[in-house]
Amino acid sequence: MANSATEYLRITDLHAFYGESHILHGVDLTVNRGEVVTLLGRNGAGRTTTLKAILGLVGRRSGSIVINGVETVNMPPHAIAQLGIGYCPEERGIFASLSCEENLLLPPPV
């Protein structure tokens, strides 16, 4: 377990649903301040659903999602965004004139 002084995001036993379909089955993840984390997997592995669940953009979710010390699993998406979490799906929001690193550095630090 990471030191709470360095921990920014902690997901514990996350389950997410689209309608009656149980998509995520007990995801655990910790991200510390300053880390860059990549979710890898084949199509249908749950990468996008994990991100949407963190932001409250799935129909139903359970477990624990703590962002900067605040439990968010029952918060609406706009309140979660105010904690500094964002989502840019697919190629939207990417600036072609910038390098990969420059695009990644665009969001303000929280």
C-alpha distances in whole Angstrom, upper triangle without the diagonal:
4,7,9,12,11,9,12,12,10,12,11,14,17,20,23,27,30,33,32,31,27,25,22,20,17,15,11,10,8,11,10,14,16,15,18,16,19,19,22,24,27,29,28,25,23,22,25,24,20,21,24,22,19,23,24,27,27,29,27,23,21,17,15,15,13,15,15,14,17,17,19,20,23,24,27,27,28,26,23,25,26,22,22,21,24,26,28,30,31,34,34,33,34,36,38,39,36,34,31,29,31,30,27,27,29,27,26,23,21
4,6,8,7,6,10,10,9,12,13,16,18,22,24,28,31,34,34,32,29,27,23,22,19,17,13,11,8,9,7,10,13,12,15,15,18,19,22,24,28,30,29,26,24,22,24,24,20,21,23,22,19,22,24,27,27,30,27,24,22,18,16,15,13,13,13,13,16,16,19,20,23,24,26,26,27,25,22,23,24,20,20,19,23,24,27,28,30,32,33,31,31,34,36,37,33,32,28,26,28,28,24,24,26,24,23,20,18
4,5,6,6,10,12,11,14,15,19,21,24,27,30,33,36,36,35,31,30,26,25,22,20,16,14,11,11,9,11,14,14,17,17,21,22,25,28,31,33,32,29,27,25,27,27,23,23,26,24,21,23,25,28,29,32,29,26,24,20,17,16,14,14,12,12,15,17,19,21,24,24,27,27,28,25,22,24,23,20,20,20,24,26,29,31,32,34,34,33,33,35,37,38,35,33,30,28,29,29,25,25,27,24,23,20,18
4,5,5,8,10,10,13,14,18,19,23,25,29,32,34,35,34,30,29,25,25,21,19,16,14,11,11,9,10,14,14,17,18,21,22,26,28,32,33,32,29,27,25,26,26,22,22,24,22,19,21,23,26,27,29,27,24,22,19,15,14,11,11,9,8,12,13,16,18,21,21,24,24,24,22,19,21,20,16,17,18,22,24,27,29,32,33,33,32,32,34,37,38,34,33,30,28,29,28,25,24,26,23,22,18,16
4,6,8,11,12,16,18,22,22,26,28,31,34,37,38,36,33,31,28,28,25,22,19,16,13,12,9,9,12,14,17,18,22,24,27,30,33,35,34,31,29,27,28,28,24,23,25,24,20,22,25,28,29,32,30,27,25,22,18,17,13,12,9,9,13,16,18,21,23,23,25,25,25,22,20,21,20,16,17,18,22,24,27,30,32,33,33,31,31,33,36,36,33,32,29,26,27,27,24,23,24,22,20,16,14
4,6,9,11,15,17,21,21,25,26,30,33,35,36,35,32,30,26,26,23,20,17,14,10,9,5,5,9,10,13,15,18,20,24,27,30,32,31,28,26,24,25,25,22,21,23,22,19,21,23,26,28,31,29,26,24,21,18,16,13,12,9,11,14,16,18,21,24,23,25,24,24,22,19,20,20,16,16,16,20,22,25,27,29,30,30,28,28,30,33,33,30,28,26,23,24,24,20,20,22,19,18,14,12
4,6,7,11,13,17,17,21,23,26,29,32,33,31,28,26,23,23,20,17,14,11,7,6,4,6,9,10,13,13,16,18,21,24,28,29,28,25,23,21,22,22,18,18,20,19,15,18,20,23,24,27,25,22,21,18,14,12,9,9,7,8,11,13,15,17,20,20,22,21,22,20,17,18,18,14,14,14,17,20,23,25,27,28,28,27,27,30,32,33,30,28,25,23,24,24,20,20,21,19,18,14,12
4,7,10,13,17,16,20,21,24,27,30,31,29,27,24,21,22,19,16,14,11,8,6,5,5,9,9,11,12,15,17,20,23,26,27,27,24,21,19,20,20,16,15,17,16,13,14,17,20,22,24,23,20,19,17,13,11,8,6,5,7,10,12,13,15,18,17,19,18,18,16,13,14,14,10,10,10,14,16,19,22,24,25,25,24,24,27,29,30,27,26,23,21,22,21,18,17,19,16,15,12,9
4,7,10,13,13,16,17,21,23,26,27,26,23,21,17,18,16,13,11,8,6,5,7,8,11,10,12,11,14,14,18,20,24,24,23,21,18,16,17,16,13,12,14,13,9,12,14,17,18,21,20,16,16,14,10,7,6,5,6,8,9,10,10,12,16,15,17,16,17,15,12,13,14,11,11,10,13,15,18,20,22,24,24,23,24,27,29,31,28,26,23,22,23,21,18,19,20,16,16,14,12
4,6,10,10,14,16,19,22,25,26,24,21,19,16,16,13,10,8,6,4,6,9,11,14,13,14,13,15,15,18,20,23,24,23,20,17,16,17,16,12,13,15,13,10,13,15,18,18,21,19,15,14,11,8,6,5,7,9,9,10,9,10,11,15,15,18,17,19,17,14,16,17,14,14,13,16,17,20,22,24,26,26,26,27,30,32,34,31,29,26,25,26,25,21,22,23,20,20,18,16
4,7,6,10,12,16,19,22,22,20,17,16,12,12,9,7,5,5,6,9,12,14,17,15,16,13,15,14,17,18,21,22,20,17,14,14,15,13,10,11,13,10,8,12,13,15,15,18,15,12,10,8,6,5,6,9,12,12,12,10,10,10,13,15,17,16,19,17,14,16,18,15,16,14,16,17,20,21,23,26,26,26,27,30,32,34,32,30,27,26,28,26,22,24,25,22,22,20,18
4,6,9,12,16,19,22,21,20,16,15,12,11,7,6,5,7,9,12,15,18,20,18,19,16,18,16,19,19,22,23,21,18,15,16,17,15,12,14,15,12,11,15,15,18,17,18,16,12,9,6,5,7,9,12,14,13,13,11,12,11,14,16,19,19,22,20,17,20,21,18,19,17,20,20,23,24,26,29,29,29,30,34,36,38,35,34,30,30,31,29,26,27,28,25,26,24,22
4,6,10,13,17,19,18,17,13,13,9,7,4,5,6,9,12,15,18,21,23,21,21,18,19,17,19,19,21,22,19,16,14,15,17,14,12,15,15,12,12,16,15,17,16,17,14,10,8,5,7,9,12,15,18,17,16,13,14,11,15,17,19,20,23,22,19,21,23,21,22,20,21,21,24,24,26,29,30,31,32,35,37,40,37,36,32,32,34,31,28,30,31,28,29,27,25
4,7,10,14,16,16,14,11,10,7,7,5,5,7,9,12,15,18,21,23,21,20,17,17,15,17,17,19,19,17,14,12,13,14,11,8,11,12,8,9,12,12,14,12,13,11,7,6,4,6,8,11,14,17,17,16,13,12,9,12,15,16,16,20,19,16,19,21,19,20,17,18,18,21,21,23,26,27,27,29,32,34,37,35,34,30,30,31,29,26,28,28,26,27,25,23
4,7,11,13,12,11,7,7,5,5,5,7,10,13,16,18,22,24,26,24,23,20,19,16,18,18,19,18,15,14,11,13,13,10,9,12,12,9,11,13,12,13,10,11,8,5,5,6,9,11,14,17,20,20,18,15,14,10,13,15,17,17,21,20,18,20,23,21,22,19,20,19,22,21,23,27,27,28,30,33,35,38,36,35,32,32,33,31,28,30,30,28,29,28,26
4,7,10,10,9,6,6,5,7,9,9,13,14,18,19,23,25,27,25,23,20,19,16,18,17,18,17,14,13,10,12,11,8,8,11,9,7,10,12,10,10,7,8,6,4,7,9,11,12,16,17,21,21,19,16,14,11,13,15,15,15,19,19,17,19,22,21,21,18,18,17,20,18,20,24,24,26,27,31,33,36,34,34,30,31,32,29,27,29,29,26,28,28,26
4,6,6,5,5,5,7,9,12,13,16,18,21,23,26,28,30,28,26,23,22,19,20,19,19,17,14,14,11,14,13,9,11,13,11,9,13,14,11,10,7,6,5,6,9,12,15,15,19,21,24,25,22,19,17,13,14,16,16,16,20,21,19,21,24,23,24,21,20,19,21,19,21,25,25,27,29,32,34,38,36,36,32,33,34,31,29,32,31,29,31,31,29
4,6,5,7,7,10,13,15,16,19,21,24,25,29,30,32,30,28,25,23,20,21,19,19,16,13,14,12,14,12,9,12,14,11,10,14,14,12,10,6,6,7,9,12,16,18,18,22,23,27,27,25,22,19,16,16,18,17,16,20,21,20,21,24,24,25,21,21,18,20,18,20,23,23,26,28,31,33,37,35,35,32,34,34,31,29,32,31,29,31,32,30
4,6,8,10,13,15,17,19,22,24,27,28,32,34,35,33,31,28,27,24,25,23,22,20,16,18,15,18,16,13,16,17,14,14,17,17,14,13,9,7,8,11,14,17,20,20,24,25,29,29,27,23,21,17,17,19,18,18,22,23,22,24,27,27,28,24,24,22,23,21,23,27,26,29,31,35,36,40,39,39,36,37,38,34,33,36,35,32,34,35,33
4,6,9,12,13,16,18,22,24,27,29,33,35,36,34,33,29,28,24,25,23,23,20,17,18,16,19,18,15,17,19,17,15,19,20,17,16,12,9,9,11,14,17,20,21,25,27,31,30,28,24,22,18,19,21,20,21,25,26,24,26,29,29,30,27,26,24,26,24,26,29,29,32,34,37,39,42,41,41,38,39,40,37,35,38,37,35,37,37,35
4,6,9,11,14,16,20,22,25,27,31,33,34,32,30,27,25,21,22,20,19,17,13,14,13,16,15,12,14,17,15,14,18,19,16,15,11,10,10,11,14,16,19,20,24,26,30,30,28,24,22,19,19,22,21,21,25,26,24,26,29,29,29,25,25,23,24,22,23,27,27,30,31,35,37,40,39,38,35,37,38,34,33,36,35,33,35,35,34
4,6,7,11,12,16,19,22,24,28,30,32,29,28,24,23,19,20,18,18,16,13,13,11,14,14,11,12,15,14,12,16,17,15,15,11,11,9,9,11,13,16,18,21,23,27,27,25,22,20,16,18,20,20,20,24,25,23,25,28,27,27,24,24,22,24,22,23,27,27,30,31,35,37,40,38,38,34,35,37,33,32,34,34,32,34,33,32
4,7,10,10,14,16,20,22,25,28,29,26,24,21,19,16,16,14,14,13,9,9,7,11,11,8,9,12,12,10,14,16,14,13,10,11,10,10,12,13,16,16,20,22,25,26,24,21,19,16,18,20,20,19,23,24,21,23,26,25,25,22,21,19,21,19,20,24,24,27,28,32,33,36,35,34,30,32,33,30,28,31,31,29,31,31,30
4,6,7,10,13,16,18,22,25,26,23,22,18,17,14,15,13,14,14,11,9,7,10,11,7,7,11,11,9,12,14,14,13,11,12,11,9,10,11,13,13,17,19,23,23,22,19,17,14,17,19,19,19,22,22,20,21,25,23,23,20,20,18,20,19,20,24,25,26,28,31,33,36,34,33,29,30,32,29,27,29,30,27,29,29,27
4,6,10,13,16,19,23,26,27,24,23,20,19,16,16,15,16,16,13,11,10,12,14,11,10,14,15,12,14,17,16,17,14,15,13,10,10,10,13,14,18,20,23,23,22,19,18,15,18,20,21,21,25,25,22,24,27,25,25,22,23,21,24,22,24,27,28,30,31,35,36,39,37,36,32,32,34,32,29,32,32,30,32,31,29
4,6,10,13,17,20,23,25,22,22,18,18,15,17,16,18,19,16,13,11,13,15,13,11,14,15,12,13,17,16,17,15,16,14,11,9,8,10,12,15,18,21,20,20,17,16,14,17,19,21,21,24,24,21,23,26,23,24,21,22,21,24,23,25,28,29,30,31,35,36,39,37,35,32,32,34,31,28,31,31,29,30,29,27
4,7,10,13,17,20,21,19,18,15,14,12,14,14,16,17,15,12,10,11,13,11,8,11,13,11,11,15,15,16,15,17,15,11,10,9,10,10,13,15,18,18,18,16,15,13,17,19,20,19,23,22,19,21,23,21,21,18,19,19,21,20,22,25,26,27,28,31,33,36,33,32,28,28,30,28,25,27,28,25,27,25,24
4,7,10,14,17,19,16,16,13,14,12,14,15,18,20,18,15,13,13,15,14,10,13,15,13,12,16,16,18,17,20,17,14,12,9,9,9,11,14,16,16,17,15,15,14,18,19,21,20,23,22,19,21,23,20,20,18,19,19,22,22,24,27,27,28,28,32,34,36,33,31,28,27,29,27,24,26,27,25,26,24,22
4,7,10,13,15,13,13,10,11,10,13,15,18,20,18,15,13,12,15,14,10,12,14,13,11,15,16,18,18,21,19,15,14,12,10,9,10,12,14,15,16,14,15,14,18,19,21,20,22,21,17,19,21,18,18,15,17,17,20,20,22,25,25,25,26,29,31,33,30,28,24,24,26,24,21,22,24,21,22,20,19
4,7,10,12,10,11,9,12,12,15,18,21,23,22,19,17,15,17,17,13,13,16,15,12,15,18,20,20,23,21,18,17,14,11,10,9,10,11,12,14,14,15,15,19,19,21,20,22,21,17,18,20,16,16,14,17,18,20,22,23,26,26,26,26,29,31,32,29,27,24,23,25,23,20,21,23,20,20,18,16
4,7,9,6,8,7,10,12,15,18,22,23,23,20,18,15,17,17,14,13,16,16,12,15,18,20,21,24,23,20,19,17,14,11,10,10,10,12,14,15,15,17,20,20,21,20,21,20,16,17,18,15,14,12,15,16,18,20,22,24,24,23,23,26,28,29,26,24,21,19,21,20,16,17,19,17,17,14,13
4,6,6,9,9,13,15,18,21,25,27,26,23,21,19,20,21,17,16,19,19,15,18,21,23,24,27,26,23,22,19,16,14,12,10,10,12,14,16,17,19,22,22,23,22,23,21,18,18,19,15,14,14,16,18,21,23,24,26,26,25,24,27,29,30,26,25,22,19,21,21,17,17,19,17,16,13,12
4,6,9,11,14,17,20,24,27,28,28,26,24,21,22,22,19,18,20,20,17,18,21,23,25,29,28,25,24,22,18,16,13,11,9,12,15,17,18,20,23,22,23,21,22,20,17,17,17,14,12,13,15,18,20,22,24,25,25,23,23,25,27,28,24,23,20,18,19,19,15,14,16,14,13,10,9
4,7,10,13,16,19,23,26,28,28,26,24,21,22,23,20,18,21,22,18,20,23,25,27,30,30,27,27,24,21,18,16,14,13,16,18,20,21,23,26,24,25,23,23,22,19,18,19,16,13,14,16,18,19,22,23,24,24,22,21,23,25,25,21,20,17,14,16,16,12,12,14,13,12,9,10
4,6,10,13,16,19,23,25,25,22,21,18,19,21,18,16,20,20,17,19,22,23,25,29,28,25,25,23,20,17,16,14,14,17,19,20,20,22,25,24,25,23,24,23,19,19,20,17,15,14,16,17,18,20,21,22,23,21,20,22,24,25,21,19,16,14,16,16,12,12,15,14,14,12,12
4,7,10,13,17,20,21,22,20,19,15,16,19,16,14,18,19,16,17,21,22,23,27,27,24,25,23,21,18,17,15,16,19,20,21,21,22,25,24,25,22,23,23,19,18,20,17,15,13,14,14,15,17,18,19,20,18,17,19,21,22,19,17,13,12,14,13,10,11,14,13,14,12,13
4,7,10,13,17,18,19,16,15,12,14,16,13,12,16,16,14,16,19,20,21,25,24,22,22,20,19,16,16,15,16,19,20,20,20,20,24,23,24,21,23,23,19,18,21,18,16,14,14,14,15,16,17,18,19,19,18,21,22,24,21,19,15,14,17,15,12,14,16,15,17,15,16
4,6,10,13,15,16,13,13,9,11,14,12,11,15,16,14,16,19,19,20,24,24,22,22,21,20,17,18,17,19,22,22,22,21,21,25,24,24,22,24,24,20,20,22,20,18,15,15,13,14,14,14,16,18,18,17,20,21,23,20,18,14,14,17,15,12,15,17,16,19,18,19
4,7,10,12,12,10,9,6,9,11,9,9,13,14,13,15,18,18,18,21,21,19,20,19,18,16,18,18,20,22,22,22,20,20,23,23,23,21,23,24,20,20,23,21,19,16,15,13,14,14,14,16,18,19,18,22,23,25,23,21,17,18,20,18,15,18,20,19,21,20,21
4,7,10,11,8,9,7,10,13,11,12,15,16,16,19,21,20,20,23,23,21,22,22,21,20,22,21,24,26,26,25,24,23,26,27,27,24,27,27,24,23,26,25,23,19,19,16,16,15,14,17,19,20,20,23,23,26,24,21,18,19,22,19,17,21,22,22,24,24,24
4,7,8,6,8,7,10,12,12,13,16,17,18,20,21,20,20,22,23,21,22,22,22,21,24,24,26,28,28,27,25,24,27,28,28,25,28,29,25,25,29,27,25,22,21,18,18,16,15,18,21,22,22,25,25,28,26,24,21,22,25,22,20,24,25,25,27,27,27
4,6,6,9,9,11,13,14,15,17,18,20,22,23,21,20,23,23,22,24,24,25,24,26,27,29,31,31,29,27,26,29,29,29,26,29,31,27,27,31,29,28,24,23,20,19,17,15,18,21,23,22,26,26,29,27,26,22,24,27,24,23,26,27,27,30,30,30
4,6,8,8,9,11,13,14,15,17,19,20,21,19,18,20,21,21,23,24,25,24,27,27,30,32,31,29,27,25,28,28,27,25,28,29,26,26,30,29,27,23,22,18,18,15,13,16,19,22,21,25,25,28,27,26,23,25,27,24,23,27,27,27,30,30,31
4,6,8,9,9,11,13,14,15,17,19,19,17,15,17,18,18,20,21,22,22,25,25,29,30,29,27,25,23,25,26,25,23,26,28,25,25,29,28,27,23,21,18,18,15,15,18,20,23,23,27,27,31,30,28,25,27,29,26,25,28,28,27,30,30,30
4,6,8,9,10,12,13,14,16,18,19,17,16,18,18,17,18,19,20,19,22,23,26,28,27,25,23,21,24,25,25,23,26,27,24,24,28,27,25,22,21,18,19,16,16,19,21,24,24,27,28,31,30,28,24,26,28,25,24,27,28,26,29,29,29
4,6,5,6,9,10,10,12,14,15,14,12,15,15,13,15,16,17,16,19,20,23,25,24,22,20,18,20,21,21,19,22,23,20,21,24,23,22,18,18,15,16,14,15,18,20,22,22,26,27,30,29,27,24,25,27,24,22,25,26,24,27,26,26
4,6,5,7,9,10,11,13,14,13,13,16,16,15,17,17,17,16,18,18,21,23,23,21,19,18,21,21,21,18,21,22,19,19,22,21,20,16,15,12,13,11,12,15,17,19,19,23,24,27,25,24,20,21,23,20,18,21,22,21,23,23,23
4,5,5,6,8,10,11,12,10,10,14,15,14,17,17,18,16,18,18,21,23,22,21,18,17,19,19,18,15,18,20,17,17,20,20,18,14,13,10,11,8,10,13,14,16,17,21,22,26,24,23,20,21,23,19,18,21,21,19,22,22,22
4,5,5,6,9,10,10,9,7,11,11,10,13,14,15,14,17,17,21,22,21,19,16,14,17,17,16,14,18,19,16,17,20,19,19,15,14,12,13,11,13,17,17,19,21,24,26,29,28,27,24,25,26,23,21,24,23,21,24,24,23
4,6,5,6,9,10,10,9,13,12,10,12,12,12,11,14,14,18,19,18,16,14,12,15,16,16,14,17,18,14,15,19,17,17,13,13,11,13,13,14,18,18,20,21,24,26,29,27,26,23,23,25,22,19,22,22,20,22,22,21
4,5,5,7,9,9,10,13,14,12,14,14,14,11,14,13,16,18,17,16,13,13,15,15,14,12,15,16,12,12,16,15,14,10,9,7,10,10,12,15,15,16,18,21,23,26,24,23,20,21,22,19,16,19,19,16,19,19,18
4,5,5,6,5,6,10,11,10,13,14,14,12,15,14,18,19,17,16,13,12,14,13,12,9,13,14,11,12,15,15,14,11,10,8,10,10,13,16,15,17,19,22,25,28,26,26,23,23,24,21,19,21,20,18,20,21,20
4,5,5,6,6,9,8,7,9,10,11,9,12,13,16,17,15,13,10,8,11,11,11,10,13,14,11,12,16,15,15,12,12,11,14,14,16,20,19,20,22,26,28,31,29,29,25,26,27,23,21,23,23,20,22,22,20
4,6,8,9,12,11,9,11,11,10,7,9,9,13,14,12,11,8,8,11,10,11,9,12,12,8,10,13,12,12,8,9,10,13,14,17,20,19,19,21,25,27,30,27,27,24,24,24,21,19,21,20,17,19,18,16
4,6,8,11,12,11,13,14,12,10,11,10,14,15,13,12,9,9,10,9,8,6,9,9,6,7,11,10,10,7,7,8,11,12,16,19,17,17,20,23,26,28,26,26,24,24,24,21,19,20,19,16,17,18,16
4,6,8,8,8,11,12,12,10,12,12,16,17,14,12,8,7,8,7,6,5,9,10,8,10,13,13,14,11,11,11,14,15,18,21,20,20,23,26,29,31,30,30,27,27,27,24,22,24,23,20,21,21,19
4,7,9,9,13,15,15,13,16,16,19,20,18,16,12,11,11,11,9,7,10,12,10,11,15,15,15,12,11,10,13,12,16,19,17,18,21,25,27,30,29,29,26,27,27,24,22,24,23,20,22,23,21
4,6,7,11,13,15,14,17,17,21,22,19,17,13,11,12,12,11,10,14,15,13,15,18,18,19,15,15,13,16,14,17,21,20,21,24,27,30,33,31,31,28,29,30,26,25,27,26,23,25,26,24
4,7,11,14,16,16,19,20,23,24,21,18,15,12,12,13,11,12,15,16,15,17,20,21,22,19,18,17,19,18,21,24,23,25,27,31,33,36,35,35,32,33,33,30,29,31,29,27,29,29,27
4,7,11,13,13,17,18,22,22,19,16,13,10,10,12,12,13,16,17,15,18,21,20,22,19,19,18,21,20,23,26,25,27,29,33,35,38,37,37,33,34,35,31,30,31,31,28,29,29,27
4,7,9,10,14,16,19,19,16,13,11,7,9,11,12,13,16,16,14,17,20,19,20,17,18,18,21,20,23,26,26,27,29,32,35,38,36,35,32,32,33,30,28,30,29,26,28,27,25
4,7,9,12,15,19,17,15,12,10,7,9,12,14,15,18,17,15,19,21,19,21,18,20,20,23,23,25,29,28,29,31,35,37,40,38,37,34,34,35,32,29,31,31,28,29,28,25
4,7,10,13,16,15,14,10,10,7,10,13,15,16,19,18,16,19,21,19,20,18,20,20,24,24,26,30,29,30,32,35,38,40,38,37,33,33,34,32,29,30,31,27,28,27,24
4,6,10,13,11,10,7,7,6,9,11,14,15,18,16,13,17,18,16,17,16,18,19,23,23,26,29,29,29,30,34,36,38,36,35,32,31,32,30,27,28,28,25,25,23,21
4,7,10,9,8,6,6,6,9,10,13,13,15,13,10,13,15,12,14,12,15,16,19,20,23,26,25,25,27,30,33,35,32,31,28,27,28,26,23,24,24,21,21,20,17
4,6,6,5,4,6,8,11,11,14,14,16,13,10,13,14,10,12,11,15,17,20,22,25,27,27,26,27,30,33,35,32,31,28,27,28,26,23,23,24,20,20,18,15
4,5,5,7,7,10,12,11,14,13,14,11,8,10,11,7,9,8,12,15,18,20,23,25,24,23,25,27,30,32,29,28,26,24,25,23,20,20,20,16,16,14,11
4,6,9,10,13,15,14,16,16,16,13,11,12,11,8,9,10,14,17,20,23,26,27,26,25,26,28,31,32,29,29,26,24,25,23,20,20,20,17,15,13,9
4,7,9,12,14,14,17,17,17,14,12,14,14,10,12,13,17,20,23,26,29,30,29,28,30,32,35,36,33,32,30,28,28,27,24,23,24,20,19,16,13
4,6,9,11,10,13,14,14,11,9,12,12,9,12,12,16,19,22,24,28,30,28,27,29,32,35,36,33,33,30,29,29,27,24,24,24,20,19,17,14
4,6,8,8,12,13,14,11,10,13,13,11,14,13,16,19,22,24,27,30,28,28,30,33,36,37,35,34,32,30,31,29,26,26,26,22,22,20,17
4,5,5,8,9,11,9,7,10,11,10,12,11,14,16,19,21,24,27,25,25,27,30,33,35,33,33,30,29,29,27,24,25,24,21,21,20,16
4,6,9,10,13,11,9,13,14,13,15,13,15,16,20,21,24,27,26,26,28,32,34,37,34,34,31,31,31,29,26,27,27,23,23,23,20
4,7,9,12,10,10,13,14,14,17,15,17,18,22,23,26,29,27,27,30,33,36,39,36,37,34,33,33,31,28,29,28,25,25,24,21
4,7,8,6,7,10,11,11,14,13,15,16,20,21,25,27,25,25,28,31,34,36,34,34,32,31,31,28,26,27,26,22,22,22,19
4,6,6,7,9,10,12,14,13,13,15,18,19,23,25,23,23,26,29,32,34,32,33,31,31,30,27,26,26,25,21,22,22,19
4,5,5,6,9,10,11,10,10,11,14,15,19,21,19,19,22,25,28,30,29,29,27,27,26,23,22,23,21,18,19,19,17
4,5,5,6,9,10,10,10,12,15,17,20,22,19,19,22,24,28,30,28,29,27,27,26,23,22,22,20,17,17,18,16
4,5,5,7,10,10,11,14,17,19,23,25,22,21,24,27,30,32,30,31,29,28,27,24,23,23,21,18,17,18,15
4,5,5,7,7,9,11,15,17,20,22,20,20,22,25,28,30,28,28,26,25,25,22,20,20,19,16,16,16,13
4,5,5,5,6,9,12,15,18,20,18,16,19,21,25,27,25,25,23,23,22,19,18,18,16,12,13,13,11
4,5,7,9,12,15,18,22,23,20,19,21,23,27,28,26,27,25,24,23,21,19,19,17,13,12,13,10
4,6,9,13,16,19,22,23,22,20,22,24,28,29,26,27,24,23,22,20,18,18,17,13,12,11,8
4,7,10,13,16,20,20,19,17,18,21,24,25,22,23,21,19,19,17,15,14,13,9,8,8,6
4,7,10,13,16,18,16,15,17,20,23,24,22,22,19,19,18,16,14,14,13,10,10,10,9
4,7,10,13,14,13,11,14,16,20,22,19,20,18,17,17,14,12,13,12,9,11,12,11
4,6,10,11,10,10,12,15,18,20,19,19,16,17,17,13,12,14,13,11,13,15,15
4,7,8,6,6,8,12,15,17,16,17,14,15,15,11,11,14,12,11,14,16,17
4,6,6,8,10,14,15,19,18,18,16,18,18,14,14,17,15,15,18,20,20
4,6,9,9,13,14,17,17,17,14,17,17,13,14,17,16,16,20,22,23
4,6,6,9,10,14,13,14,12,15,15,11,13,16,15,16,19,22,23
4,6,9,11,14,14,15,14,16,15,12,13,16,14,14,18,20,22
4,6,9,12,11,13,12,14,12,9,11,13,10,11,15,17,19
4,6,9,8,10,9,11,10,7,9,11,10,12,15,18,20
4,6,6,8,9,11,9,7,10,12,10,13,16,19,21
4,5,8,9,12,10,9,12,14,13,16,19,22,25
4,7,10,12,9,9,13,14,13,16,19,22,25
4,7,8,6,6,10,10,10,14,16,19,22
4,5,5,6,9,10,11,14,17,19,22
4,6,5,6,9,10,13,16,17,20
4,5,5,6,9,12,14,14,18
4,5,5,6,10,12,14,17
4,5,5,8,11,13,16
4,6,7,10,11,14
4,6,8,9,12
4,6,9,12
4,6,9
4,6
4
